[in-house]
Amino acid sequence: MEIESEKENIQTHLDKGNYHAAINLAISAMNECRRNKDQAGVDEFIDFIKGIVDRLADEFGSQT
């Protein structure tokens, strides 16, 4: 898998505000890395998913 290319694709969904698709694609990419025993790729997509969740929290969560 070309990780940077996949992340760019996911980013296009984030730029459109389509968080559902972005999260699904990121999880699918992480799972592909798992199947390929690419732990570095798994870690990279987990960090990317965390970033998406943080963005969701910042945009929609209560700021208490």
Secondary structure in CASP SS format (residue, H / E / C, confidence):
PFRMAT SS
TARGET T0000
AUTHOR 0000-0000-0000
METHOD secondary structure of the structure
MODEL  1
M C 1.00
E C 1.00
I H 1.00
E H 1.00
S H 1.00
E H 1.00
K H 1.00
E H 1.00
N H 1.00
I H 1.00
Q H 1.00
T H 1.00
H H 1.00
L H 1.00
D H 1.00
K C 1.00
G C 1.00
N C 1.00
Y H 1.00
H H 1.00
A H 1.00
A H 1.00
I H 1.00
N H 1.00
L H 1.00
A H 1.00
I H 1.00
S H 1.00
A H 1.00
M H 1.00
N H 1.00
E H 1.00
C H 1.00
R H 1.00
R H 1.00
N C 1.00
K C 1.00
D C 1.00
Q H 1.00
A H 1.00
G H 1.00
V H 1.00
D H 1.00
E H 1.00
F H 1.00
I H 1.00
D H 1.00
F H 1.00
I H 1.00
K H 1.00
G H 1.00
I H 1.00
V H 1.00
D H 1.00
R H 1.00
L H 1.00
A H 1.00
D H 1.00
E H 1.00
F H 1.00
G C 1.00
S C 1.00
Q C 1.00
T C 1.00
END
